[in-house]
Amino acid sequence: MSADPLALYIHWPFCVSKCPYCDFNSHVRDAVDQERWRAALLADLEHEAALTPGRRVGSIFFGGGTPSLMPPATVAALIEAADRHWGLATDCEITLEANPSSVEAARFADVAAAGVNRVSLGLQALDDDALAFLGRAHSVAEGLGALDTAQAAFARVSFDLIYARPGQSLAAWEDELTRALGFGTGHLSLYQLTIEPGTRFATLAAKGELTIPDADDAADLFEVTRAMTATAGLPAYEISNHARPGEESRHNLTYWRYRDYVGVGPGAHGRRGGHATFRRKKPENWLAAVDRDGHGIEAEDALAPAEQAVEALLMGLRLREGVDLARIGAQTGTLPLQTARVDALAAQGLLARQGDRLRATETGMPVLEAILREIVTP
């Protein structure tokens, strides 16, 4: 049994509206039976706890969907249940994703009282026209008001921005990012806009009605993003995430370092003891499964050692620190790397290897996906 603490992910699938770029498991419903949902999430959590005895929880992440729409009493009940079933680490990081609307910000004090000590705000842009394009329901003024409220309520605050939007110039992004860095948060998640299958943006792109910056322009935006955040003291520790030292998301580091995590709620994934778990995506199907079986699991599969090693490499090389090849080899018994290609890419300055540590360089990070296709054997 691993001595590493577990990470616990709890998925709340409901949103007020569906954003046109979003391919997450989110759903719009006219009404939600809050008592039934609380009971079902607690049952799903208890099922996972029974399968991971003797572990402690080092982080909890309420994701979605829009978990800031959850009643604070439900948040409190789930945190208490995690503590009762597993025990929480003394420095347990408990994050809740939130939309920056005034209605949800009004709950921040109650959410903090429930035990949440970190909030991640979906600001997404600091321009009202861009927010309208992205389908966001809040204005810049409302979002910044929510940010002020969050900084007063929580010890740690992060927020998201989406860049490489259609027509966005390098100078415009530099101005927006300069403003964002001035708000004083310890963590920023900065994502390039991508066209995901099944989204409204994908439909528009297929019709030729939506064009995002080409690869060269996107690379310029990526480069200036990393330079500016590093200068401001929030260097990239992962390909899209930037933090002051010590402010990194400990929960997400569990994923990227390929440690065990459990996921409950509709569509939640988990990795525990060499098994991959996946829960039913549609909220109604997940609820019915919990009522019938006591959990919402749709599939639970043992991962072959090679599969685990591939996942560990794909996740870990997103990090600035890279991967510990000896650890992956010891954990899985295999190391599916194309060594000759690693050496060739290192000679080109795209990878760096020091002993058992392999990482992508600053030059390699913008083309990481291509690098991974070359060096990792599926």
PAROLO-338075 format. One record per residue (C-alpha): x, y, z; residue number from 1. Coordinates in steps of 0.05 Angstrom, whole numbers, plus 5000, padded with zeros to 4 digits. Each point is the difference from the previous one (the first is absolute). Example, Ala and Ser with C-alpha at 12.3 -4.5 7.8 and 13.67 -1.06 7.14 Angstrom:
2
      X      Y      Z     i
   5246   4910   5156     1
   5027   5069   4987     2
end
This chain:
378
      X      Y      Z     i
   5000   5000   5000     1
   5028   5067   4980     2
   5019   5049   5055     3
   4985   5059   4955     4
   4937   5039   5018     5
   4941   4993   4954     6
   4970   5056   4960     7
   4924   5002   4999     8
   4962   5030   4941     9
   4925   5015   5007    10
   4962   5018   4937    11
   4939   5045   5000    12
   4973   4997   4929    13
   4951   5058   4998    14
   5009   5069   4968    15
   4954   5059   4988    16
   5018   4997   4926    17
   5047   4961   4954    18
   5060   5039   4976    19
   5014   4992   4925    20
   5073   4977   5010    21
   4986   4951   5057    22
   5005   4924   4991    23
   4997   4985   5074    24
   4945   4957   5029    25
   4952   5057   5015    26
   4925   5003   4994    27
   4945   5052   5006    28
   4939   4979   5041    29
   4939   5040   5020    30
   5000   4970   5070    31
   5046   4958   5043    32
   4977   4957   5059    33
   5054   5024   5048    34
   4985   4950   5055    35
   5002   4941   4952    36
   5065   5025   4969    37
   5033   5009   5067    38
   4981   4929   5021    39
   5024   4971   4935    40
   5068   5035   5001    41
   5009   4977   5072    42
   4984   4928   4980    43
   5048   5003   4940    44
   5054   5027   5046    45
   4989   4946   5052    46
   5007   4947   4947    47
   5069   5026   4981    48
   5021   5006   5072    49
   4985   4926   5012    50
   5047   4982   4943    51
   5058   5043   5025    52
   5007   4985   5075    53
   5059   5027   5038    54
   5010   5060   4955    55
   4995   5074   5017    56
   4975   5055   4954    57
   5050   5054   4983    58
   4955   5041   4955    59
   4927   5007   4980    60
   4978   5034   4935    61
   4928   5018   4986    62
   4995   5006   4924    63
   4947   5003   4947    64
   4956   5025   4972    65
   4993   5056   5049    66
   5012   4975   5072    67
   4990   5070   5028    68
   4926   4986   4986    69
   5002   4945   5053    70
   4968   5018   5066    71
   5056   5014   5051    72
   4967   4949   5045    73
   5014   4946   4947    74
   5072   5023   4994    75
   5007   4995   5076    76
   4968   4931   5002    77
   5047   4972   4948    78
   5062   5029   5034    79
   4977   4971   5067    80
   4987   4933   4968    81
   5069   4998   4968    82
   5031   5015   5068    83
   4957   4947   5034    84
   5015   4945   4949    85
   5073   5014   4984    86
   5026   5056   5045    87
   5025   5065   4970    88
   5073   5020   5000    89
   5012   5058   5048    90
   5017   5045   4941    91
   4946   4972   4954    92
   4988   5045   4939    93
   4926   5007   4986    94
   4984   5035   4934    95
   4933   5020   4971    96
   4991   5025   4929    97
   4954   5060   4995    98
   4969   5044   4948    99
   5012   5074   5017   100
   4927   5021   5003   101
   4975   5043   5057   102
   4950   4947   5020   103
   5054   4947   5009   104
   5049   5048   5032   105
   4948   5014   5054   106
   5010   4927   5022   107
   5075   5004   5007   108
   5000   5014   5075   109
   4955   4940   5012   110
   5042   4956   4954   111
   5063   5021   5038   112
   4965   4984   5066   113
   4984   4931   4972   114
   5075   4987   4994   115
   5020   5022   4930   116
   5067   5036   5004   117
   5015   5012   4926   118
   4955   5025   4944   119
   5011   4998   4925   120
   4960   5054   4963   121
   4980   4994   4927   122
   5012   5073   4981   123
   5022   4977   4929   124
   5010   5071   4973   125
   5008   5072   5022   126
   4961   5029   4941   127
   4925   5002   4996   128
   4997   4986   4925   129
   5044   4939   5010   130
   4956   4976   5057   131
   4939   5005   4956   132
   5037   4962   4945   133
   5018   4945   5050   134
   4928   4995   5023   135
   5014   5022   5071   136
   4943   5028   5041   137
   5041   5050   5040   138
   5030   5067   4982   139
   5072   5022   5015   140
   4975   5044   5057   141
   4960   4943   5031   142
   5058   4952   4992   143
   5049   5047   5034   144
   4950   5012   5056   145
   4997   4925   5011   146
   5076   4997   4999   147
   5003   5053   5056   148
   4949   4959   5040   149
   5040   4936   4989   150
   5065   5032   5022   151
   4967   5022   5065   152
   4969   4932   5013   153
   5054   4950   4981   154
   5074   4992   5016   155
   5016   4980   4929   156
   4968   5024   4935   157
   5012   4981   4928   158
   4964   5021   4937   159
   4997   4978   4927   160
   5009   5039   4937   161
   4992   4977   4928   162
   5045   5031   4948   163
   5016   4989   4926   164
   4929   5023   4986   165
   4980   5018   4929   166
   5030   5067   4981   167
   5038   5008   5065   168
   5067   5035   4987   169
   5063   4988   5039   170
   4997   5071   5027   171
   4928   4992   5023   172
   5018   4935   5037   173
   5061   5033   5032   174
   4955   5056   5027   175
   4948   4950   5026   176
   5052   4956   5033   177
   5035   5060   5031   178
   4933   5020   5031   179
   4988   4929   5024   180
   5068   4995   5033   181
   4985   5064   5038   182
   4944   4969   5040   183
   5048   4964   5046   184
   4975   4929   4998   185
   5051   4944   5011   186
   4977   4957   4942   187
   4976   5009   4928   188
   4974   4949   4951   189
   5011   5027   4929   190
   4971   4958   4944   191
   5004   5009   4925   192
   4932   4996   4968   193
   4992   4933   4965   194
   4943   4974   4958   195
   4974   4938   5035   196
   4956   4949   4963   197
   4926   5003   5016   198
   5001   5073   5022   199
   4963   5058   4968   200
   5067   5030   4981   201
   5017   4936   4963   202
   4935   5008   4960   203
   5018   5072   4983   204
   5071   4981   4981   205
   4974   4946   4953   206
   4958   5053   4965   207
   5060   5046   4993   208
   4968   5050   5048   209
   5054   4995   5054   210
   5075   5003   4991   211
   5050   4999   5057   212
   5073   5024   4994   213
   5045   4956   4959   214
   5056   4959   5030   215
   5054   5054   4993   216
   4957   5054   5031   217
   4978   4953   5056   218
   5073   4983   5014   219
   5016   5074   5006   220
   4943   5008   5050   221
   5024   4939   5039   222
   5071   5026   5003   223
   4981   5070   5025   224
   4953   4968   5051   225
   5056   4960   5031   226
   5049   5058   4999   227
   4952   5049   5033   228
   4977   4952   5054   229
   5072   4981   5016   230
   5020   5073   5006   231
   4940   5012   5046   232
   5022   4943   5046   233
   4947   4950   4977   234
   5040   4954   4954   235
   4967   4944   4962   236
   5004   4935   5040   237
   4956   4964   4949   238
   4986   5016   4928   239
   4940   5044   5015   240
   5007   5014   5075   241
   5041   5053   5034   242
   5012   5011   5074   243
   5043   5032   5052   244
   5045   4947   5031   245
   4958   4963   5051   246
   4934   5021   4968   247
   4996   4944   4949   248
   4935   4960   4999   249
   5018   4940   5043   250
   4938   4963   4975   251
   5018   5007   4927   252
   5072   4982   5015   253
   4973   4933   5024   254
   4974   4987   4929   255
   5062   5024   4965   256
   5046   4961   5046   257
   4957   4938   4989   258
   4980   4988   5072   259
   4935   4968   5021   260
   4936   5040   4998   261
   4927   4981   5006   262
   4943   5034   4964   263
   4926   5001   5019   264
   4941   5031   4965   265
   4976   4996   4927   266
   5056   4987   4950   267
   5055   5002   5053   268
   5064   4962   4985   269
   5045   4967   5051   270
   5067   4964   5004   271
   5011   4956   5060   272
   5043   4939   5012   273
   5013   4991   4925   274
   4927   5004   4982   275
   4964   5051   4958   276
   4929   5018   5020   277
   4948   5039   4961   278
   4931   5020   5024   279
   4937   5007   4958   280
   4999   5068   4967   281
   4927   5018   4994   282
   4975   5026   5067   283
   4936   4960   4999   284
   5036   4935   4982   285
   5051   5012   5055   286
   4945   5012   5051   287
   4964   4936   4980   288
   5064   4960   5006   289
   5013   5027   5070   290
   4929   4983   5020   291
   5007   4930   4972   292
   5073   4982   5015   293
   5023   5049   5054   294
   5050   5032   4951   295
   5001   5032   4932   296
   5056   4959   4968   297
   4990   4982   4927   298
   5068   4968   4989   299
   5058   4978   5043   300
   5060   4972   4963   301
   5067   4973   5021   302
   5054   5039   4963   303
   5057   4960   4971   304
   5069   5022   5023   305
   5015   5029   4931   306
   4935   5041   5002   307
   5018   5028   5068   308
   5070   5018   4977   309
   4973   5036   4938   310
   4950   5039   5042   311
   5055   5019   5049   312
   5044   5026   4943   313
   4945   5037   4965   314
   4977   5035   5064   315
   5068   5012   5031   316
   5034   5031   4940   317
   4949   5057   5004   318
   5036   5023   5062   319
   5060   5046   5001   320
   5033   4949   5047   321
   4988   4944   4950   322
   5000   4927   5021   323
   5042   4954   5042   324
   5012   4942   4953   325
   5026   4955   5055   326
   4937   5010   5040   327
   4955   4984   4941   328
   5041   4938   4985   329
   4997   4976   5072   330
   4925   5015   5004   331
   4980   4965   4936   332
   5058   4954   4983   333
   5007   5029   4930   334
   5021   5064   4965   335
   4969   5008   4930   336
   5048   5053   4975   337
   5032   5006   4931   338
   5070   5012   5028   339
   5031   5018   4933   340
   4947   5053   4988   341
   5009   5027   5070   342
   5075   5008   4987   343
   4987   5033   4932   344
   4950   5050   5029   345
   5046   5014   5057   346
   5055   5016   4950   347
   4952   5049   4967   348
   4987   5034   5067   349
   4928   4978   5006   350
   5011   4951   5057   351
   5049   4999   5058   352
   5022   4938   5038   353
   5040   5000   5064   354
   5008   4931   5029   355
   4930   4971   5008   356
   4966   5068   4992   357
   4970   5015   4931   358
   4965   5066   4984   359
   4979   5043   4942   360
   5041   5064   4993   361
   4970   5069   4990   362
   5011   4989   4925   363
   4966   4933   5003   364
   4938   5019   5040   365
   4963   5034   4942   366
   5006   4936   4959   367
   4991   4951   5057   368
   4944   4961   4967   369
   5044   4986   4939   370
   5058   4980   5045   371
   4956   4952   5039   372
   4977   4966   4936   373
   5072   4988   4982   374
   5029   4974   5065   375
   4944   4963   5035   376
   4982   4930   4975   377
   4925   4990   5005   378
end
